[in-house]
Amino acid sequence: MVPKPPVASFTIAPAAPLVDQPVLFSSTSGDPDGTLTEQVWDLNGDGNYDNGGGAMAMRTFAAGGDYVIGLRV
């Protein structure tokens, strides 16, 4: 049997945050072959997954706009 890779996905709350309002990122990720062993976040879009680990993370944003957020599982 060929192993299947895990799938990273997440939700945010609130859906339309305001400037300086905390945003909660919640992992909805899964692994079809079993349990996830690691979840790490890139909350500042620099490509480094060094902004926290686990199923949830939080960040505020000082200005409106689009931001790149990553979750590696």
Buried (B, 14 or more C-beta within 10 A) or exposed (E): EEEEEBEBEBEEEEEEBEEEEEBBBBBEBBBEEEEBEEBBBBBBEEEEBEBBEEBEBEBEBEEEEEEEBBBEB
